Amino acid sequence: MDSKNNSSRRRQEGKKSTSQRDGKKNTPLSRKSFKKDFKKVKSTPKANESTGIRLNKYIANSGVCSRREADTYIEHGSVEVNGKLVTEMGYKVQPDDIVRFDGTSITPEQKRYILLNKPKNYITTMDDDRGRKTVMELVSNASKERIYPVGRLDRNTTGLLLFTNDGDLAKKLTHPKHNVRKLYHASLDRKLDLKDLEKLRGEVIIEGRKVFIDAVSYVDGQPKSEIGIEIHSGRNRIVRKIFEHVGYKVNKLDRVIFAELTKKNLPRGRWRELTNLELNNLQMMK
């Protein structure tokens, strides 16, 4: 009798359990099941605020651009983390995250700073579809990271050219507000008259725009066709245009100082890494 009652009771409990599963009343989800389902619907990957690196810094450290420029790219939807679009400025990237910029995977690189004494007949570009020689050929074995020239020197201008994958520093060195010092040695087609030299002291108008000349003078111990000129403008071919403005042609142009970096012990066509002191001085620029 007891055996029959127990059997009946088990059948009733089994039906009740089945009806609860099939009916409107839901049983609680397991933690594992909840996480799995949640991943399917979330639109932005979850960031761990206590660890990781800010997304804009991660992008800058990858050599793509500066942090400020990275903020704009993030806002405009150019960045994905783990396959999800991220537009949150303060998002923090974790070590195992996969970050894509415009569809290309990026990773932070070790920062490299290479100083080249550029020779003539090399153009300042990453590559050239006309087959001309580029400055990248001269620094091809300087770094396994992809480095970029900071600013530019025209094909026939020689002298100091900095390369780096540090987007923030490159932005600082090329922005006019930082007044980065550039000193050139210009060899003119004839002696520079004193009256014309005086015209170049201070501010001149080149192609309708003001250019401030920080200093200009004859080079000591050399003919008066050899001129030293210091500016902070980064406009294309600006030194040549300055002398053309007063009727002279520049036969040779050599950049001898850039952001307090010098050519000392750096032969033409050769490169070297910046010293720690040089790098610290650049980073402390305001």
N, C-alpha and C positions, 0 to 999 in steps of 0.2 A: 504493500500500500504506500509506504513512505517512498519507495523507489519510483512508483508511478507519479507521485506528487512532485518529486524533485525533477523528473524528466519534463513534466508539463511546465514547471516554473522556468526551466532553462529555455524551453521553446518560446515562451511568452517574452522573456528578456531579450532573446535574439531578435524577435519581431520588432520589439520596441526600439532596439538599437538601430535596426535597418530603417525604420520609419523616421528616426531622428536624422539619419544621414540623408535620406531622400527628401525630407520635408524642408520647411523654411528655417527651422532652427539649425544653426551651424555649430559645429564643434570647433574649438579653438585651433588656430593654425600653429604648427610647430615653429620654433625660432628659425630653423633651417629653411623651411618652406617660405616663411615670411621674407627672409633676406633674398631668396631667389626671385620671388614675385616682385619685390620692390625694385630690384635692379632692372627689371624690364620696363618700368614706367618712369624712372627718374630721368630728368633732362640734363642735369649737370652733375658731373662726378663729385663726390663728397670730398672736401678737403680737410685735412687734419691741421687745424690752426696752430697747434703747438709745435709742429715740425715742418720741414720742407722749406722751399725757397719761393719767394713771390714770383708769379708768372712773368711779369715784365722783366725782372732781373734774370730769370732763366733764359728768356729770349735774348736779352742783351749779352749774356755770358756765352751764348751760342754764336755770337758774332754777326747776328742778323741786322741789328740796328741798336740805337740807344734805348734806354728805358722809357724815356718820354715818348719816343716814336712807337715803342712797343705797346704803350697804353692805347694809342690810336688804333693800331692794328687789332688789338684785343676787342676794343669797342665795336669795330666794324666787322667782326666775325671772321677774322683770318686765322684763328687759333683753335685747335682741338686738343683735348686731353683725354686719352683712352677712348678715342672715337666719338667723344661728345663735344659739342660746341661750347666754349667758355667765353663769356663776355664780362665776367666778374673781375674787377681790377685787382682786388686783394687776394685772389685765389692763390693757394700755395701748392706747388708741385712736389710730389713725394718721389723718393728715389726710384721706385719701380714704375712710375708713370711714363706713358708714351705720349710725347708732345709733337704735334704736327703744325707747321706754319705754312699756310697756303698749300696744304696737302703733302708737304715734305717733312719727314721726320727730322727733328733737331735735337742736339744734346749739348750741354755746356762743355766748353773746351778750356784747356789751360790757356791763360792769356800769354800772348807773345808780342814782343816789341822789337822790331828790327829797323835799324838805321842804315840806309844805303847812301853811298856817294855816287849819284847817278852820272853816267857819261852821256855824251851827245848821241843823237840818233836812236833814242829809245822813247817810245810814247808811254804816257802814264794812263794805262788802261789794263783791264784784266785780260782781254784778248783783242785781236784785230782781224777783221774779215778781209783786209787787204794784204795780209801777210807781213806787215811791218813788225820790227822788233819791239817788244814791250818790256817794261820794267819787271814784270812778273818772271821773265826768264832769268833775270839776274838774282832773284831771291828764291828760286824754285826749290833749292835744298836747304833753305833757312829754317823751315818749320813744317812739321807734318800737319799742323792745323792750317786752315785756309785763312790767309791774311790779306789785308786790303791796303792800298796806299791812302795816306791821310792827305787830302788835297791833291794837287797835281803840279807838275812842272811840264812845260811844253817840250816838244821833241828836241829842240836845240839848246835848251837850258840844262845846265849841269848843277850838281850839288846835292844838298841834303834832302832826302825824302824818307819819311817815316812810314812803316807798315805795321799794322796791328789787327787783331780780331777783337779788340776792346771797343765796342760800339760807343760807350759813354765817353771814353777819353777822346776818341776820334771826333765826336760831336763837339766836345769842348775845344779842341784845337782848331777847328774850322769855323766856329761861330764868331762873328765879328765882335761881340760884346766882351770877349776875353782878351782882345788886343794882343794876340800872339805875335811875338817879335820875329820878323824875318829880315835878315840882312843880306844884301846882294852885292857882288862885285861886277860892275858893268864895264865892258870895254867898248868905247864908242868909235865911230868911224872917223872922228876928228876931235881936236881939243875942245873941251867945253868952256865956252866963254864965261867969265865971272858973272856978267850980267844975266846970263841964262841960268847959271847955278843959283843965283839969288831968286830967280823966278820960281824955282822948285822948292824953296824953303817954305814949309807950312802946307797950305791947302791949294790944290789946283783942281780945275774942272776937266774931267776926261769923259768924252762922249756924253756930256750933259749931267754927269754925276760927280759929286765931290770926292776927292781922294786926298787923305791927309798923309803927308810925307813926314815921318818922325825925325829923320835926319838925312842929310846929303852932303857929301864933301869929296874933295880930291883924295886919292889914295896916296899916303905919304911915300915919298921916294920913287914915285912912278910918274910917267907923263900925265898931263892933265886930261888925257882921254880916258884915264882909268878912274872910275868913280865908285864910291861906296854909297849905297842908298838903303835906308831902313824904312820899312812900311809894315803895316799890319793888315792891309787889304788883301783879300784872297781872290780878287777878280782875275779872270783869264788874261794872260799876257800883259798884266797891268804895268810892269816895270818898263817893258818895251814901249808901251803906249805913252808912258810918262815922258820919256825922252823924245819920242816922235812929236809930242805936243810942242816941244821947243825947237824942233828941226834937226834932231840927231837920230842916227840909226845905231842900234845896239848890235855889234858884231859878235860879242860873246857875253854870256850872262851866267853867273855862278852863284848859287845860294850857299853862303858860308855859315850862316846861323839860322836855325829854326827852333823856336821855343826854347832858347838858351842851349840847345844841342849844337855841337861844333863838329868840324871835320877832322879834328886832331887825331892823328895816327889812323886815318881811314882813307886809304888810296882810292882813286877813281875806279868805279866799277865794283868795289868791294862793299860788303855789309858786315855789321856786327850787331849783337844784342845790346840793349840799353843796360847800363849798370843800375843797381838798386837805388843809388843816389839820384841818378837822372830820372828814373821812374817816379821816385817819391816827389821830386821837385815838380814834375808834370802834374801829378795827381793833386798837389797842394795848390795848383793855380786856381784863382778865383775868377 
